[in-house]
Amino acid sequence: MVGLGGVGSWCAEALVRSGLGNITIVDSDAVSETNVNRQVQATSRTIGHPKTEALEKRIKEINSGCNIKSFHRSFSKETAEIFDIPGMDYVIDAIDTLTCKLDLIEIALAAEKKLFSSMGMALKLDPTMIKTADIWKTSGCPLARLVREGLRKRNINGHFTAVYSAEQIPRRSGDVERESGKIVNGSVVTVTATAGMVLASLVIRDICMKDTSTRGANG
């Protein structure tokens, strides 16, 4: 689970609550006050703590037997080796930074891993507009468009399932705020958490289908 923000944190929790016994969580950020509105591990008590540390503690409170690998690091081509992507059963991408997102997608596809990737949920208000599709068939999502363009520039034409919102919202002056000199697009928990649940559902359903297929093959 790479990226523990408004989407990734809820996805990780949903997987653990659904009985997943092994999970690797990756994020380089610390919890801030602006995270409290949408990230599951963000509370008044965890502000300033690494997101991985706060989420690991929460996961242990849900299932003390869960095997957690936690990396307080950024994912990139330069750091990819430490995360052992080829050894994973599933790769879940909830990265916001485009270059790092493309790096993870490229490496996961090259390793032939089952990849589920979240696109942009900022400025969205309607969780019922969240959809899933092959990345090449997504529409109406600016981040998905940038991902497709980035993959073409890297000569990557592989396929994976993207979770995206088709909701179109006109940008207004109140839709953004400035934080540390940067423009930050606002997000609401009803949308980001729903996207995280959809990501978790994709993993759970795939596991169930594999289990059903194995039992059928064994009679």
C-alpha positions as CSV (number, residue, x, y, z in Angstrom):
1,M,0.0,0.0,0.0
2,V,1.9,3.0,-1.3
3,G,0.5,6.3,-0.1
4,L,-1.3,6.6,3.2
5,G,-3.4,9.8,2.6
6,G,-7.2,10.2,2.3
7,V,-7.5,7.2,-0.1
8,G,-4.6,4.9,0.9
9,S,-5.2,5.0,4.7
10,W,-8.8,3.9,4.4
11,C,-7.9,1.2,1.9
12,A,-5.3,-0.2,4.3
13,E,-7.7,-0.3,7.2
14,A,-10.4,-1.9,5.1
15,L,-8.0,-4.7,4.1
16,V,-7.0,-5.4,7.7
17,R,-10.5,-5.3,8.9
18,S,-11.4,-7.8,6.1
19,G,-8.8,-10.3,7.5
20,L,-5.6,-9.5,5.5
21,G,-2.8,-10.9,7.5
22,N,0.2,-9.3,5.8
23,I,0.5,-5.7,4.6
24,T,3.3,-3.4,3.6
25,I,2.6,0.3,4.1
26,V,4.7,3.1,2.5
27,D,4.6,6.9,3.0
28,S,7.2,9.5,3.7
29,D,4.9,12.2,5.3
30,A,4.0,13.0,8.8
31,V,0.4,13.7,10.0
32,S,-0.6,17.3,9.8
33,E,-3.6,19.3,11.0
34,T,-4.9,19.5,7.4
35,N,-5.0,15.7,7.2
36,V,-7.6,15.3,10.1
37,N,-10.6,15.8,7.8
38,R,-9.9,12.8,5.7
39,Q,-7.1,10.4,6.8
40,V,-8.0,7.5,9.1
41,Q,-4.9,7.7,11.2
42,A,-5.0,11.5,11.5
43,T,-6.2,12.7,14.9
44,S,-5.3,15.4,17.4
45,R,-3.0,12.9,19.1
46,T,-1.1,11.8,16.0
47,I,-0.3,15.2,14.5
48,G,3.5,15.3,13.8
49,H,3.9,11.5,13.9
50,P,4.9,9.7,10.7
51,K,1.8,8.5,8.9
52,T,3.2,5.0,8.7
53,E,3.8,4.9,12.5
54,A,0.3,6.2,13.3
55,L,-1.4,3.7,10.9
56,E,0.7,0.8,12.1
57,K,-0.4,1.4,15.7
58,R,-4.0,1.6,14.6
59,I,-3.7,-1.6,12.5
60,K,-2.2,-3.4,15.5
61,E,-5.2,-2.3,17.6
62,I,-7.5,-3.8,15.0
63,N,-5.6,-7.1,14.5
64,S,-2.5,-7.6,16.8
65,G,-1.5,-10.6,14.7
66,C,-1.3,-8.7,11.4
67,N,2.2,-8.8,10.0
68,I,3.1,-5.2,9.0
69,K,6.1,-4.0,7.1
70,S,6.3,-0.2,7.5
71,F,8.5,2.1,5.4
72,H,8.7,5.8,6.3
73,R,10.1,6.5,2.8
74,S,9.2,7.9,-0.6
75,F,8.7,5.5,-3.4
76,S,10.8,6.2,-6.6
77,K,12.9,4.4,-9.1
78,E,15.9,5.2,-6.8
79,T,14.3,3.7,-3.7
80,A,12.2,0.9,-5.3
81,E,14.6,-1.9,-4.5
82,I,14.0,-1.7,-0.8
83,F,10.2,-2.3,-1.1
84,D,10.5,-5.7,-3.0
85,I,7.7,-5.1,-5.4
86,P,8.3,-8.4,-7.2
87,G,7.7,-10.2,-3.9
88,M,4.2,-8.7,-3.4
89,D,0.9,-10.3,-4.2
90,Y,-0.8,-7.0,-4.8
91,V,0.4,-3.5,-5.4
92,I,-1.9,-0.6,-4.5
93,D,-1.0,2.8,-5.6
94,A,-2.4,5.9,-3.8
95,I,0.5,8.2,-4.6
96,D,-0.2,11.9,-5.3
97,T,3.1,12.8,-6.9
98,L,2.9,12.1,-10.7
99,T,6.6,11.0,-11.2
100,C,6.6,8.7,-8.2
101,K,3.2,7.3,-9.3
102,L,4.5,6.6,-12.8
103,D,7.6,4.9,-11.3
104,L,5.5,2.6,-9.2
105,I,3.2,1.7,-12.1
106,E,6.1,1.0,-14.4
107,I,7.9,-1.2,-11.9
108,A,4.7,-3.1,-10.9
109,L,3.8,-3.7,-14.5
110,A,7.3,-4.9,-15.3
111,A,7.1,-7.3,-12.4
112,E,3.7,-8.5,-13.7
113,K,2.1,-7.8,-10.4
114,K,-1.7,-7.2,-9.9
115,L,-1.9,-3.4,-9.7
116,F,-4.8,-1.2,-8.5
117,S,-4.3,2.5,-8.8
118,S,-6.2,5.5,-7.4
119,M,-6.5,8.6,-9.6
120,G,-7.4,12.1,-8.5
121,M,-10.1,12.7,-5.8
122,A,-9.4,16.3,-5.0
123,L,-12.2,18.9,-5.5
124,K,-14.7,16.0,-5.8
125,L,-17.9,16.0,-3.8
126,D,-20.0,13.1,-5.1
127,P,-18.7,9.6,-4.0
128,T,-21.3,7.9,-6.3
129,M,-19.3,9.2,-9.3
130,I,-16.3,7.0,-8.4
131,K,-15.8,4.3,-11.1
132,T,-13.3,1.6,-12.0
133,A,-11.8,1.0,-15.5
134,D,-8.7,0.0,-17.3
135,I,-6.4,3.1,-17.2
136,W,-6.7,3.5,-21.0
137,K,-10.5,3.7,-20.7
138,T,-10.8,6.3,-17.9
139,S,-12.3,9.6,-18.8
140,G,-13.1,12.9,-17.0
141,C,-10.2,12.7,-14.6
142,P,-7.3,15.1,-15.0
143,L,-4.8,13.0,-13.1
144,A,-5.7,9.9,-15.1
145,R,-5.1,11.9,-18.3
146,L,-1.6,12.9,-17.0
147,V,-0.9,9.2,-16.1
148,R,-1.8,8.1,-19.6
149,E,0.4,10.7,-21.1
150,G,3.3,9.8,-18.8
151,L,3.0,6.1,-19.7
152,R,3.0,6.9,-23.4
153,K,6.2,9.0,-22.9
154,R,7.8,6.0,-21.2
155,N,6.6,3.7,-24.0
156,I,4.5,1.7,-21.5
157,N,1.2,0.2,-22.8
158,G,0.4,-2.2,-20.0
159,H,-3.0,-2.6,-18.4
160,F,-4.2,-2.1,-14.8
161,T,-7.4,-1.1,-13.0
162,A,-7.8,2.5,-12.1
163,V,-10.2,3.9,-9.5
164,Y,-11.3,7.4,-10.6
165,S,-14.0,10.0,-10.3
166,A,-15.9,11.0,-13.4
167,E,-17.4,14.0,-11.5
168,Q,-16.9,17.4,-13.2
169,I,-16.7,20.3,-10.9
170,P,-15.8,23.8,-12.1
171,R,-12.9,25.4,-10.3
172,R,-13.9,28.3,-8.0
173,S,-11.7,30.6,-6.0
174,G,-12.6,28.8,-2.8
175,D,-11.6,25.4,-4.0
176,V,-7.9,25.8,-3.2
177,E,-5.9,26.9,-0.3
178,R,-2.2,27.8,0.1
179,E,0.0,25.7,2.3
180,S,3.7,26.4,2.7
181,G,3.6,28.5,-0.5
182,K,2.0,25.7,-2.6
183,I,-1.5,25.4,-4.0
184,V,-3.3,22.6,-2.3
185,N,-6.5,21.1,-3.7
186,G,-9.1,20.3,-1.1
187,S,-10.5,16.8,-0.5
188,V,-13.5,15.5,1.5
189,V,-13.5,12.2,3.4
190,T,-16.8,11.0,1.8
191,V,-15.0,10.8,-1.5
192,T,-11.5,9.8,-0.5
193,A,-12.7,7.1,1.9
194,T,-15.0,5.7,-0.7
195,A,-12.2,5.5,-3.2
196,G,-10.1,3.6,-0.6
197,M,-12.9,1.2,0.0
198,V,-13.3,0.6,-3.7
199,L,-9.5,-0.2,-3.9
200,A,-9.8,-2.6,-1.0
201,S,-12.8,-4.2,-2.6
202,L,-10.9,-4.9,-5.8
203,V,-8.2,-6.8,-3.8
204,I,-10.8,-8.7,-1.7
205,R,-12.8,-9.7,-4.8
206,D,-9.7,-10.8,-6.6
207,I,-8.6,-13.0,-3.6
208,C,-12.1,-14.5,-3.4
209,M,-12.2,-15.3,-7.2
210,K,-8.8,-17.0,-6.9
211,D,-10.0,-19.0,-3.9
212,T,-13.1,-20.1,-5.7
213,S,-11.1,-21.1,-8.7
214,T,-8.6,-23.1,-6.6
215,R,-11.4,-24.9,-4.8
216,G,-13.1,-25.7,-8.1
217,A,-9.9,-27.1,-9.6
218,N,-9.4,-29.3,-6.6
219,G,-13.0,-30.6,-6.8
